[in-house]
Amino acid sequence: MKSDNTHPFLELRSNQRLLALDTVGYWSYPALVIRKKSLQWVCLVLPTVAMAEKKRTALFRPKALIEFGANSASVVRYVNFRFGNDPFPSVQWDKPVAMFPHKDLWGMTYPQLNDAENQLLNAYEEAGKVFMAKKSLPDDFAESYLKLLNPIFLPFLKPLAPDFINALRVGSRLPKATVAETN
Amino acid sequence: MNEIFDIDGDGIPDGEIVSADLDNDGIDESMILTVDTNADGSPDALYIASDTNLDGVFETESTVIDTDFDGNPDFGSLGMDIDGDGIIDEGVVVADSDGDGVPDVFSSTDGAQAIWGDVAESSPLAEDLSGFAGQEVLNDDFSSDPTLDAYNEIHGTPIEDLALWEEQDDPNSCAVATTNMMFRTVGLDIDEQVTAAIFESRSIYDPSAGTDPGMIDDVINEMAIRCDLDFHAVQIDGFTPESLQDMLDDGIRPLVCVDSSELSGDDARLLNEMGLIPDTGHAVQLTGIIHNEEGDFVVINDPGYPDGAGQVIPMETFLQASEDFGNTAVAVLPGAPSEAEESGGHWGKIALAGLSSGALGIMGSKAAKSSDGSNGKQ
């Protein structure tokens, strides 16, 4: 028999689809991590503020991490950095850390970006196999990833997915100023 | 007072100003300026102004100019400040450029400011519509005339609804501002910060992120009950053009969730020309749908930028931009919810008619709203 009790806990317990995760913002493309011989995807979410007059969107430091099984929507970890477990405690929340679009995307149209994203995402399966076997990444994949990913994600992803960042052979593309501020 | 002046200093009067201080307050309430530069006895220019309500500001101004000195006026204008704010609200310009005595140019202002308050005189809507709709089809009386061509069809009152528009106060408060626009349709005009505070207190609005549209109707309904306000809100998932038209015809001006980067509909625009992240949620108010020989269009009040009132968007572009968010809308309606709305949503049922069975499973339930990806912050 259905209860009239509408306590949030009871509602959630009876219908987990009501779970609300704050994942709104600018997502990184998945970084690869290996957990117990299983490939996982880690994404960071940046808060954004659109600035129509400047034709840019301001990006702020990460607010959340989502980890899910590769090629699946099965979430295995979600962390809202605003409420603790913040891996970047020294980075300020209220100042933009970068702008969208970054320079590698200049001159690209939205359909072109969409096509490029699809191409990158279609390459994840093969990249995952290579990464699982050798902790390296195909050159094409690394090049495409580094072109489409806003570079501001790199220093934040580095402590969370160090093998993946190393495999990208980022080199000088890692913004050093922000790295120094992170843990 | 009567003043004669000699512009070119040849000793022959070139003009005359006649003014009158009707209430003896030291300020002239009427003025007539006559200019006859060629001394033919026929005025080359005539300017008449009058302060009809004696407030020290001219409410009507008219000008007649004979540019070719043939004794026939070639240019005439009349301006009226209807609301007395010192700004001309209605204006008419007539010009005879070829001097044949027949006006070649006739234009008039749209009068939007006089009628609907502080809105732009030449709104983007008026300009955009001029090419394919014509001002007359924006009148409800005309649009409901069955003798008109079926393609000259308009739903809603988008010109009048320019007055509902407000620019959002904060970078992420589009849904808050749009909610306020909806409130105006039911007679509630409150500051955006008040609505923002209510939304924030119910954890559906975060100034740093935006608003969760999936709970807007619930918070509005709670607000209406607590404050004894005579309106209520419903959320519509999976709307169709037809259901939107029905809403507009019933006086509803809903909030619609859209992908702002898709609203321009211009696939050739570069990322660095727009600067908007793909799939970024945004809230706008739908105020009209127009069908004419040029195609199907929607009219929206976009709180996101200063020229956002009355933007005309192709219907297809609008539907694509809203598809990313499940074609979700929120409507504020006068009065208490009907039984149909309480049992599943009147508008939801209307929208349902145009959906495939596969989409029906996510209609009208909070669970679906939370999981279908349509509830990005707006």
Chai-1 contact restraints between the chains, C-beta under 6 A:
chainA,res_idxA,chainB,res_idxB,connection_type,confidence,min_distance_angstrom,max_distance_angstrom,comment,restraint_id
A,N15,B,A367,contact,1.0,0.0,6.0,A-B,restraint_1
A,R17,B,A367,contact,1.0,0.0,6.0,A-B,restraint_2
A,R17,B,S370,contact,1.0,0.0,6.0,A-B,restraint_3
A,R17,B,S371,contact,1.0,0.0,6.0,A-B,restraint_4
A,L18,B,A367,contact,1.0,0.0,6.0,A-B,restraint_5
A,L18,B,S370,contact,1.0,0.0,6.0,A-B,restraint_6
A,V24,B,A209,contact,1.0,0.0,6.0,A-B,restraint_7
A,V24,B,G376,contact,1.0,0.0,6.0,A-B,restraint_8
A,V24,B,K377,contact,1.0,0.0,6.0,A-B,restraint_9
A,Y26,B,I277,contact,1.0,0.0,6.0,A-B,restraint_10
A,P47,B,S208,contact,1.0,0.0,6.0,A-B,restraint_11
A,P47,B,A209,contact,1.0,0.0,6.0,A-B,restraint_12
A,V49,B,P171,contact,1.0,0.0,6.0,A-B,restraint_13
A,A50,B,L276,contact,1.0,0.0,6.0,A-B,restraint_14
A,A52,B,Y305,contact,1.0,0.0,6.0,A-B,restraint_15
A,K55,B,G275,contact,1.0,0.0,6.0,A-B,restraint_16
A,R56,B,G275,contact,1.0,0.0,6.0,A-B,restraint_17
A,T57,B,G275,contact,1.0,0.0,6.0,A-B,restraint_18
A,T57,B,I277,contact,1.0,0.0,6.0,A-B,restraint_19
A,F100,B,I277,contact,1.0,0.0,6.0,A-B,restraint_20
A,P101,B,L271,contact,1.0,0.0,6.0,A-B,restraint_21
A,P101,B,N272,contact,1.0,0.0,6.0,A-B,restraint_22
A,L105,B,L271,contact,1.0,0.0,6.0,A-B,restraint_23
A,W106,B,N272,contact,1.0,0.0,6.0,A-B,restraint_24
A,G107,B,L270,contact,1.0,0.0,6.0,A-B,restraint_25
A,M108,B,L271,contact,1.0,0.0,6.0,A-B,restraint_26
A,T109,B,A268,contact,1.0,0.0,6.0,A-B,restraint_27
A,T109,B,L270,contact,1.0,0.0,6.0,A-B,restraint_28
A,P111,B,D267,contact,1.0,0.0,6.0,A-B,restraint_29
